[in-house]
């Protein structure tokens, strides 16, 4: 019994790695620099606390919409568990055909699924009364007057509801901040922040109405110069932004490269971080926050060529527990001829997957 208690205690301790650090920035702001050593917050790992640790995921997470092989989904936000029904709710774009060049841009509508377990399986209900949108985002936050949770979906504008089941209506005076938005509510100051597809600037608003430019996303390079993040880390897209328990800002992105073969090791992701949302940093050399291969509880594993549109889920204590992504479900390490590994998704079947994080 004593050994069991000791083992459980060790599981709860932060991860200590043997890197040399001078400040918390050297630990990707995903941990603290203590006596020259990074102490990482779970699930972050690695010498600079820059890598998300995975754990074994339920087999149902391999494809959250395994119903119709003539259509494809391309990930979306997960909200929950809901206070009223205890369910997790996911909203994904539903595309017109399973394969074909640029089919990912021929969205029909947004699908709504719900499940008792965030890793699925999901039941797919009636199509919600939402306008179509290529890459929906979601944001839940407290109503400043009532304290009740407001649920918002960002696709064609901002739509809101008092329940993740809907009905949904346009948010009065609300407008988005650009295509493929990444909104966040900062509980430390009650402000909203948002960036969009190319991850070049941050906007802020007190009420999801008139956005004001807050900062350029410029990173401090090794030589001390200020460089736009999108130039320092070329080909970043699909941002997801959050503010952590210490008030630090983070953005993870899908990042694509020019590889045509060995696609299981192709360029995949990027991370930038800031103590205040204004001065941004990256680890040099770059560290990819999420990786290609996932282990499942049925004894199998899957290596994905493409994992895009990252969305991180946080539990009620603010701990990140899962990352869900848009995935190329069929391309192998060999790629797809003369095309880049990243392009193969336009030629093959795609879907939505979820990965359990090591917390």
N, C-alpha and C positions, 0 to 999 in steps of 0.2 A: 504493500500500500504506500509505504514511504517513497519507493522508487517511482510509482505511478504519479504521486503528487509532484515529485521533483520534475518528472518529464512534462507534466502539464504546465508547471511554472515556467519551464524553459521555453515552451511554445509561445508564451505571452510576452517574453522579453523582446526588445528591439533587436534588429540584426546588426551586429558589429562587424565591420570589414576593415582590412588592414591597409587602407589607403592613407596617404599623407594629405592633410587638409589644413588650410589656414582660417577659412571662414565657412559658414553654412552654404555659401554659394558653391564651394568646391564639392558639396554633397548634393548638388542639384536642387537645393531647398526642399529635398525629400527626406531630410534628416538633420542632425546637428553635428557640428564639428566639435569633438570633445577631446582635449589633450592631443590634438593632431590626428585624430581618428574619426572617420565618419560613422555615426550611429544612425542607421537607416530606419525610417518609419516603415512598418509593414504596409503593403507588400513589396516595397522597393528593395532592390538588392544591387550588388555590384560594387566596385571600388568607389564609385562616385554616387551611389544610390540612384542610378539612372535607368535601371532595368526592372520592369514589372515581373515579379515572380509568379509563375502559374502553378496551380495545383490540379489534381485530377478533376475533370469536368464530367457532368452527367452526359451520357451518350445522346440524350435528347437535344443537347446543345450543338450538335453537328450541323443542324439545319432547322431553324425555328419555324420555317414554313415549308414542310416537306410534302405539301398536298398536291401541288399542280406543277408538273414539269414543263408545261407549255407557257408558263409565266415565270417571272423572276422577281425577287425582292432585293432591296439594296440598303438594308438596315435603317434604323430609326431609334428614337429615344424610348427608354423603358422608365416608367413612373410607378412607384409603389414601394412597399405594399400600401394599398389604399386603406385609409382609416375605417371606411364603412364596410368593405367586403374582404379585406386582407389579401387582395389579389395584386399581382403585378400586371401592368398594362404596357403593351408595346405598340408602336405606330410605325409602319413601314411603307415605303412607296411600292406600288404594285405595277410592274412594267408589262408592256403589251405582248411581248413574245420572249421565248426562252433564249434564243440566239439571234445573231444578226448584228452587223456593224451598227454601232451607235444606238442599239435598241435600249440602252440604259437611259436615253433621253426621251423616250416615248412613254411617259408615265400615264397610267390610266387614273389611278386614285390612290389614296392612303388607306391601308388596311389596319384594322384594330384587332389585336390578339390579347388574351388574358390567361393567366396561369397562377396556380398556388405556389409554385416554385419558380424562382426567377430563371432557372436553367431549363424550364419547360417540363413536359410538353405544353404548348400553347393551344388554346381553343380559339378559333378565328370566328368572330361574330359578324354581325351585320356591318356593312360599310358605314363608317361614321359620316355625319353631315359635314365633311371637310372639303374645301377646295383642293384640287390637285396640286402637287408640288414635288419637284424632283428630289430634294433632300430635306425632309422635315427635321426640325429640332424641337426639343421640349424643355420646359422650365416650370417647376413648381416653386411657389414662394408664398410667404404669409401675407394675407391682406393686412395692411398697416392699421386699418380701422377696426376690423373684427377679429383678427388673429387667425381666421380660418384660411385653409390652403387654397390658393388660386392655381389652377392648372392651365398652362398655355402651350399651344403648338404653333410652331413657326414654319410655315411653308409659303402659302400665298398670303403674306401679311401675318398678323398675330391673331390667333383665335383663342378664346378662353372658355372655361367651364368651371363650375363648382364641383364637378366630379370627373374622374378620368373616363367614365362611361358616356360623357356628354350630357345633354346636347351642347354643341359648340357654336359660338357666335363671334363675330369680329369684335376685338377689343376696342372699345370707344377711345379714339385718339391714338391708338397703338399702331406703330409701324416698325418694320424690321430694320436691320442695319445692312442688308445686302444679301446676295445669294449664298446658299450653304451657310447659314448663320450659326454662330456659337455664342449663345447668350449665357450669362451667369448672374445670379443674385448674390451680392456680397452682404452676408449677415452682420459683418463688422461695422458697416456704415449705412446699410439700407439702400445702397445704390445698385443700379443695373449696369452691366458692362457687356459689350458685344464686339466680336470680330467676325470676319466672313472669309469666304473661300481662299483668297490668296494670302491671308494672314499678314497684312501690311500695317494695320492700324487698329487702335481700340477706340470705341465710342462709349460714352457714359450717358445715363439718364436717370432721373429720380422717379419717373413714372411710366417708363416704356413709351414715351411720346417723342419729344424733340431730343434727338441724339446730338450730343456735343463731342467733338473730337477730344479724346483724353490723352492719347499718346501715339507716336509711331513705334512700331515693333522693330526697333533697331537693337542689335546685339553688340556687346563689347567683344571685339576679336582679341586674339592672343597678343597682337601688337598694340593693343589699347585703342584702336580706331573703332568708330561707330559705323556699323554696316547693317543695312536692312536685312532682317532675318531671312526673307525670301530670296535674297542674293547669297547670303552666307550658306544657307541650306537650300540650294536650288530645287525646284519641283516639289515644294510642300503644298498641300491642299487639305481639305476636309478637317478644319480645326475643331477641337473640343477644348473648352476653357473652363477652369475652375479656380476657386480661391480656397486655400487650405486652412487648417485650424489656426495657423500662425499669421494668417492674413497675406501669405504669399500668393502671387498669381502664377498659374501654369497653363501652358497650351501644349497639347500633343497633336500631331498631324500624321496623316498618311504622307509618305514621301516616295516618289517613284524614280527609277533609274533607267538606264538604257540597255540593261542586260537582256539578251535574247535567249540564253540557255542558262543552265544551273539556276533555274528560277526559284528553287527552294532556298537559295541564299541571296536572292535579289534584294535591292534596297527596299525598305518597307515603312519606316516610321522615323519621327523626329520629335524633339521636346525642347521647348524654350521656357524660361522661368524668370520671375521678377519679384523682388521684395515689395514693390509698390505699384506695379502695373505700368511703370514708366521706363525704368532702366532694366533692360532684358539681357539675359545671359544664356549661353549654351556651354556644355562640356566639350572641351577640345582634347583629343579628337572626338568627333561626334559619337554619341552612344544612342542606339535605337531603343526606345522604351518598350516596344512590344515586338514579339518574334513570331516565326512561321509555324512552329510545331506545337500541337496540343495533345495531351494524353486524356483518354476517356475511361469511364468506369466499367466499360464492357471489355476492357483489355486491349483496345485498339488505340492507335494514334493517327493523327492526320496532319500532314504538312501542307499548308495553303500557299499558293503562289502569291495571291493578293489578299490583303486584309486592309480594308479601307473604311472610311467614315467612322472612326473610333468614337464610341460613347462609353463613358465610365459611370458605373452605378455606385452610389454611396449608401451605406445603411443609416439607420436613425442616429447613430453616434458619429456620423461623418467619416467613417472608414470606407475606403474604396474596396468593394468586394468582387466586382465583375467588370469585364470590358466586353461589350458587344460590338460587332463589326460587320461590314459588308464583305463578302468573300466570293472569290472565284472557286467554285466547288469541284471543278473537273480538270483543269489544266495541271499537267505534271511538270516535273523538273526540266523536261526537254523543251518546254515552251510551246510556241505556235509558229514555227517557221521563221520568217524574216522579221516578224513583229517583236516588239519588246515584250518582256514578261507581263508588264502592267497592261498592255493592250489586249492580252488574251481574253480578258473578261468580256470584251465586246463580241467574242466569237463563241463563247461557251456558256454553260449554265451557271448562274450566280444565285446567291442566297444570303441569309442572315444567320450569323453564328454568335455564340456567347462563350466566354472563357472565364472560369473561376480563378480568382487571384489568391495568392498564398498568404492568407491572414488567419 
